[in-house]
């Protein structure tokens, strides 16, 4: 089974954004960003695209699909 991992926290830090600031920009609650960073929530395609645009990165750079063995 595949699993989604994220580099969201790293990319957010590069842009000097807090979870609250990023959440406000993309129109979600801070808890949503926190859950994304912990891997407890999978974003919708629209949310993933919005986050990638704000962080000036490709979706695939921020959200990585791995198989169950981490490959």
N, C-alpha and C positions, 0 to 999 in steps of 0.2 A: 504494500500500500504506500502510495506517495504521501509526502508530508511537505507542508510549506514552511520554509524558514525565512527569516527576514534580517536585513541589515538596516532596518528603518532607524534605529537609534543612532547608528553610526552616521548615516546620511543627514539625519536631523541635526546632530551635533555639528557637522560640517557647515551647516547653514545657520548655526547659532540660534536655533529655534527651540523653545520649550515645547513640551507635549501640549500644553494649553494653547500656545500660539499656532502650532500646526493644526490642531483640532479646529480652532476658530477659522483658519484659512480655508480648510476643506469642508467645514460645516458639520462636524461631528463633536461628540463629547470627548473630553480629555481621557476618560476611561477607555474609550475606543482605541485611542492611540497607544495607551498603556497595554491594553490587551493584545494589540497587534505586535508590539515590541516583545512581549513575553511569549508570543506564539499561541495565545489562547483564543485567537479570533482570526478567521480568514476574511480578508476584505472582499467586497464586491468588485467587479471589474471596474466600475466607474470610480469607486473610491481609490483603488490601486492606481488608476490612471491620473486621478487628481493629485495624489500624493507624489507620484513620479514627476509630474509637471512642476509642482512647487519645489521639489528637491533637485530639479534639473538633471534627472537621470532616467534611464530606461526602466520600465517596470521590472524587467528581468534582473536588473542590478540590485534592486531593493528586495524583491520577493523571489526566492529561489525554490523551485520544486525539486525535492530530493526523493529518492526511493527510500524504503524503510531501512536500508543499510547505510544511508547517508551518502550515497554516491551520486 
